Amino acid sequence: MLVSLTIVFREAMEAGLIVGIVLAATQGVDARGRWIAGGIAAGAAGAALVAIFAAALSDAFQGAGQEVFTAGILGFAVLMLTWHIAWMARHARTMTAQLRQVGNQVRLGQRSLAALAGVVAVAVMREGSEVVLFLFGIAAGSNTAPLVLAGGGALGLLLAGVLSWLLYRGLVVIPLRRLFSVTNGLIALLAAGMAGQAASVLHGADLLPAWGEQLWDTSAILSDDSLAGRSLHALVGYSAQPSGIQLAAWLGTLLLLILLTRFASRPVVGSAALARS
């Protein structure tokens, strides 16, 4: 039971932290619950399919199919987060004004909900498939009763949900005028972390060069397997022993998103003149 609790908590926590940020980023947007719930459901279904076809994935791309697939869904998530950041940079002021006026009936933000629902689906699919494979391996390699595994998994899922809810509540107490800036910053770090993870996975499959196998080692300070280390890994792509390609992907993505945000937040000259007239 303890093994299944630990595995489910560890994997669900990573997905749950992402869901918490997405919930905070869409605070006050009408119908966000349906979109995010749909993303979670799609991710769970995708996790089941990944687990079913795990052997076929492993045999693809000369044995690197699982790594290519993982990097692919991480890349998809980065694209979705980039779209959301650009959209929010353009519309954040309008949304803030509408939120103050009409509370939870804002519909403007629904245009970026599809992108964030995709990110939620990717996070749940990635972590959920690992849970399924891990638990299947435990059940096949031991005499642990399925009911015991299920009980430990349910408790681990509950603990991960509590942690994610605490993150969400901590974000939504931020004043409205700052909320979108804070969540956009967190989402930018999240996208950079995913890009770094994708690069690391492809390097592990010998599909990308290392550019330095181990730039530093902070395992003695904060190991990858610790609760704080895994939380930071989920939120910002933390690695105690990053490779050069991983760091380059992280920095490059973050720099690109910063430049994109500044460009997208500039007022359109024609629109500004029209508004004044």
Buried (B, 14 or more C-beta within 10 A) or exposed (E): BEBBBEBBBBBBBBBBBBBBBBBBBBBBBBBBEEBBEBBBBBBBBBBBEBBEBBEEBBEBBEEBBBBBBBBBBBBBBBBBBBBBBBBBBBBBEEBBEBBEEEEEEBEBBBEBBBBBBBBBBBBBBBBBBBBBBBBEEBBEEEEBEEEBBBBBBEBBBBBBBEBBBEBBEEBBEBEEEEBBBBBBBBBBBBBBBBBBBBBBBBBBBEBBEBBBEEBEEBBEEEEBEBEEBBBBBBBBBBBBBBBBBBBBBBEBBBEBBBEBBEEBBEEEEEEEEEEEE
